[in-house]
Amino acid sequence: MWCMRRLPTNSVMTVARKRKQTTIEDFFGTKKSTNEAPNKKGKSGATFMTITNGAAIKTETKAVAKEANTDKYPANSNAKDVYSKNLSSNLRTLLSLELETIDDSWFPHLMDEFKKPYFVKLKQFVTKEQADHTVFPPAKDIYSWTRLTPFNKVKVVIIGQDPYHNFNQAHGLAFSVKPPTPAPPSLKNIYKELKQEYPDFVEDNKVGDLTHWASQGVLLLNTSLTVRAHNANSHSKHGWETFTKRVVQLLIQDREADGKSLVFLLWGNNAIKLVESLLGSTSVGSGSKYPNIMVMKSVHPSPLSASRGFFGTNHFKMINDWLYNTRGEKMIDWSVVPGTSLREVQEANARLESESKDP
């Protein structure tokens, strides 16, 4: 089994500080909250572990400072109520979906983003699109990833592109489709790789719902969260990419502060570029100590590219080995067919639970 020694919890990484944007308070005349706290600075020069087609390399980050303060309101508090009261009626209406459907664990981290000019323009665009065309996923599912994978539970991040654009497919999770829709081509290739890594994985292409992964801490995030029906990439370059990049940045900053494990499983250039813009480009090196962030890269599982480096990466198994053997955490059960499980994962997680109960 692939093992590494436990990582120091204080060996974490930082992300680059962005120039502060003007908020939409300038446009809507919203009241500024008095609950703001000063930003905190982060340390720099850390390293993180990168796996590219099975090869471990070390990456050094740049000297950078943290940007966000996300402690204005604790999760599961009245953050939404307080936030809403400081909005104009027009802005409150525009942001009604965010206020009503984003999980409480995510909202305090994201709420400052909603007051930026790019986001209000994005919402105006999406609202008009929803009025004039069929848009996927349904509004209630656009932020389902926040509800299925709470902020503090995220362990693995898989980044997609835009949602599936046909009926009864998109439901807010990258690569996943609503039941009873069968698995799309890219997901079929993901299943093939899982079958190679875990022989007892039940490969059933009639099943395409990855909610089971999301509930275990696998964040399935598309870089664009909406799309017009039957028109791929129709909502790209309207602001979603800025928003989802901020989602990733917030996760990195939070894990930097608390030392929790975080794995990026990056398929294709779009996902790789997004994360590298925050972590810095990788450089070949070596080292015996790695911190709490792992980055894994390969080509996209699309039939157009999967044969050029997706199959045989062993990434799913490597993620579990790292979580369990290095980080002392539960493995991810990558099974998808209801009523099935991966024996190796179940046994390892049972041992971990048993050890945690021993005096």
Protein Blocks (a to p, Z undefined) as FASTA:
>chain_A
ZZdddddfklccddddddddddfklmnopacdfkbccdddddehiacdddeehiacdddd
dddddfbdcklbcghiaklmmmmmmpcfklmmmmmmmmmmgcfklmmmmmmmmmpfklmm
mmmmmmmmmmmmccdddfklmmmmmmmmgfklpmbdcddfbdcfbehiagoiahiacdfb
dcdfklmmmmmmmmmmmmmlccdfkbccfklmmmnopacddfbfbdcehighklgonlmm
mmmmmmmmmmmmmmmmnopacddddedjklmmmmmmmnopadddddfbdcfbdcdddddf
bfklmmnomgonlmmmmmmmmmmmmnopacddfbfbghiacfklmmmmmmmmmmmmpZZ
